[in-house]
């Protein structure tokens, strides 16, 4: 009997508000071996083109902390996209 293949490295991204509405899901899983938050932002834009305009203005949190586009994102990291909030 053969051993099952190990799971593919990936990152699961939580989506909120307008970002979740544009994507049609609240979580998206992408194949990911690692890179920067900017790389991940580009991968998300390619995976969910309808969310791309909002993604450009959204904050990205990695491991519970806001991250700029140069921040490292490893496979398996906890990632969330937080769209801008408007209010009065």
C-alpha positions as CSV (number, residue, x, y, z in Angstrom):
1,X,0.0,0.0,0.0
2,X,1.3,3.5,-0.9
3,X,1.4,6.3,1.6
4,X,-1.0,9.1,0.7
5,X,0.7,12.2,-0.7
6,X,1.2,15.0,1.8
7,X,-1.3,17.9,1.5
8,X,-0.3,20.6,-0.9
9,X,1.1,23.7,0.9
10,X,-1.6,26.3,1.0
11,X,-2.9,29.4,2.7
12,X,-6.5,29.9,3.8
13,X,-7.8,33.5,3.7
14,X,-10.8,34.8,5.6
15,X,-12.9,37.3,3.7
16,X,-15.3,39.8,5.2
17,X,-18.1,42.2,4.2
18,X,-17.9,43.4,0.6
19,X,-14.8,41.2,-0.1
20,X,-16.8,38.0,0.8
21,X,-19.8,39.2,-1.2
22,X,-17.6,39.8,-4.3
23,X,-15.9,36.4,-3.9
24,X,-19.1,34.6,-3.1
25,X,-17.4,32.8,-0.2
26,X,-16.1,33.7,3.3
27,X,-12.9,31.7,3.0
28,X,-10.7,30.9,0.1
29,X,-7.9,28.4,0.0
30,X,-5.0,28.9,-2.4
31,X,-2.0,26.8,-3.2
32,X,0.9,28.7,-1.4
33,X,4.5,27.8,-0.7
34,X,5.2,31.2,0.7
35,X,6.0,34.7,-0.4
36,X,5.1,38.3,0.6
37,X,1.7,39.8,1.4
38,X,1.9,41.6,-1.9
39,X,2.4,38.3,-3.7
40,X,-0.6,36.9,-1.9
41,X,-2.7,40.0,-2.8
42,X,-1.8,39.4,-6.5
43,X,-2.7,35.7,-6.2
44,X,-6.0,36.5,-4.7
45,X,-6.8,39.1,-7.4
46,X,-6.1,36.4,-10.0
47,X,-8.2,33.8,-8.2
48,X,-11.1,36.2,-7.6
49,X,-11.0,38.9,-10.4
50,X,-14.4,40.4,-9.2
51,X,-12.8,41.3,-5.9
52,X,-9.7,42.8,-7.3
53,X,-10.7,46.5,-7.1
54,X,-11.7,46.1,-3.4
55,X,-8.7,44.0,-2.7
56,X,-6.4,46.9,-3.7
57,X,-8.0,49.1,-0.9
58,X,-8.2,46.4,1.7
59,X,-5.9,45.7,4.7
60,X,-4.3,42.4,5.0
61,X,-3.7,40.7,8.4
62,X,-1.3,37.9,8.9
63,X,-1.2,35.9,12.1
64,X,-3.5,38.5,13.7
65,X,-1.5,41.6,12.8
66,X,-1.9,44.0,10.0
67,X,0.8,43.4,7.4
68,X,2.2,45.6,4.6
69,X,2.9,44.2,1.2
70,X,6.5,43.3,2.1
71,X,5.5,41.1,5.0
72,X,6.3,37.4,4.8
73,X,3.4,35.0,4.5
74,X,4.2,31.3,5.0
75,X,2.1,28.4,4.0
76,X,-0.4,27.7,6.7
77,X,-0.4,31.2,8.1
78,X,-3.7,32.7,9.4
79,X,-4.6,35.4,6.9
80,X,-7.6,37.8,6.7
81,X,-8.6,40.5,4.2
82,X,-10.3,43.5,5.8
83,X,-12.0,45.8,3.4
84,X,-12.3,49.5,4.1
85,X,-15.1,50.5,6.4
86,X,-17.3,53.5,5.8
87,X,-19.7,55.0,8.2
88,X,-21.1,58.1,9.6
